[in-house]
Amino acid sequence: MTFATWLIKEKGFVSKAQFDSLVNTLPYEGRRKLIIYYKIEYEHYLDTRPMQLELEIK
């Protein structure tokens, strides 16, 4: 899952462009903290999501 897909599915953003416009309206310090927050959230999501196992039956 990409970061854009994750933002749309898990965090309720309509698109990556909406997230980018939110980030661009913030001052530098707020922008930096928001980006770091979402990077940590996304890494946590990747670590905790269930893995799908695929078996090949011959």
Secondary structure, 3 states (H helix, E strand, C coil): CCHHHHHHHHCCCCCHHHHHHHHHHCCHHHHHHHHHHHHHHHHHHHHHCCCCCCCCCC
